[in-house]
Amino acid sequence: MMRLSCAIVLALFSAISFAAGDSKPVDSVYVNLSDKASLQRGAALFVNYCLSCHSAAYMRYNRMGEDLGISDAVLKDNFLFAADKTGDLMVSNMSQDDAKRWFGVAPPDLTLEARLRKPDWIYTYLRSFYVDESTGSGWNNTLFENVAMPHVLYGLQGSQRLVGTDDHGKPEFQLIEEGSMTPGEYDEAIRDLTNFMVYMAEPARLVRPTVGVFVIAFLIVLLGCAYLLKKEYWKDVH
């Protein structure tokens, strides 16, 4: 009964999320969890740009390192900005009270965000910030209007302004200040970050294909044994 209740609650949250604006057009992104280099780059972006405000409180640094091929030495030198030990959870140092005072709302935990929002939404959202002087942060987002989050990646993407929409209702932007990356490089970086968030939301997806192969092989062997047992059992009857 509890499992059924949890499933119903998750379904309701997904429906509410969709009704709140997920029906807006989004760009598709190719997610490849077998691309360890992409996952490593995405992990670095997440730790450097997201973890200062958002937590991923259901993921541990050493679990991430083991899954993505990142050694403890590299974790200590390049990832432990908000923790002391590799076995710590990926929790932000920002307090909830400070976050509410500065942004008006506490930033959500991002561990399961890719399952809630879906990869295409995240990929589009992180590329849809534009300058808007009417907001408190000076930024807005076409996919999540009046979002409290500022554009923390503007140093990479640069600043852009909204100039309209195309025939399909998708926003069109004009770059007004260049960032450290070209538009193509930034899109690839966001793909890496999205890839990492998809992994983080369900780390078991990395091993599930291998486990599935072994399970199918076991069932085939079991079927053969069952068939031989059936022949042995029924040979006197026939």
Rosetta blueprint (number, residue, H / E / L):
1 M L
2 M H
3 R H
4 L H
5 S H
6 C H
7 A H
8 I H
9 V H
10 L H
11 A H
12 L H
13 F H
14 S H
15 A H
16 I H
17 S H
18 F H
19 A H
20 A H
21 G H
22 D H
23 S L
24 K L
25 P L
26 V L
27 D L
28 S L
29 V L
30 Y L
31 V L
32 N L
33 L L
34 S L
35 D L
36 K H
37 A H
38 S H
39 L H
40 Q H
41 R H
42 G H
43 A H
44 A H
45 L H
46 F H
47 V H
48 N H
49 Y H
50 C H
51 L L
52 S L
53 C L
54 H L
55 S L
56 A E
57 A E
58 Y E
59 M E
60 R E
61 Y H
62 N H
63 R H
64 M H
65 G H
66 E H
67 D H
68 L H
69 G L
70 I L
71 S L
72 D H
73 A H
74 V H
75 L H
76 K H
77 D H
78 N H
79 F L
80 L L
81 F L
82 A L
83 A L
84 D L
85 K L
86 T L
87 G L
88 D L
89 L E
90 M E
91 V L
92 S L
93 N L
94 M L
95 S L
96 Q H
97 D H
98 D H
99 A H
100 K H
101 R H
102 W H
103 F H
104 G L
105 V L
106 A L
107 P L
108 P L
109 D L
110 L L
111 T L
112 L L
113 E H
114 A H
115 R H
116 L H
117 R H
118 K L
119 P H
120 D H
121 W H
122 I H
123 Y H
124 T H
125 Y H
126 L L
127 R L
128 S L
129 F E
130 Y E
131 V E
132 D L
133 E L
134 S L
135 T L
136 G L
137 S L
138 G L
139 W E
140 N E
141 N E
142 T L
143 L L
144 F L
145 E L
146 N L
147 V L
148 A L
149 M L
150 P L
151 H L
152 V L
153 L L
154 Y H
155 G H
156 L H
157 Q H
158 G E
159 S E
160 Q E
161 R E
162 L E
163 V E
164 G E
165 T E
166 D L
167 D L
168 H L
169 G L
170 K L
171 P E
172 E E
173 F E
174 Q E
175 L E
176 I E
177 E E
178 E E
179 G L
180 S L
181 M L
182 T L
183 P H
184 G H
185 E H
186 Y H
187 D H
188 E H
189 A H
190 I H
191 R H
192 D H
193 L H
194 T H
195 N H
196 F H
197 M H
198 V H
199 Y H
200 M H
201 A H
202 E L
203 P H
204 A H
205 R H
206 L H
207 V L
208 R H
209 P H
210 T H
211 V H
212 G H
213 V H
214 F H
215 V H
216 I H
217 A H
218 F H
219 L H
220 I H
221 V H
222 L H
223 L H
224 G H
225 C H
226 A H
227 Y H
228 L H
229 L H
230 K H
231 K H
232 E H
233 Y H
234 W H
235 K L
236 D L
237 V L
238 H L
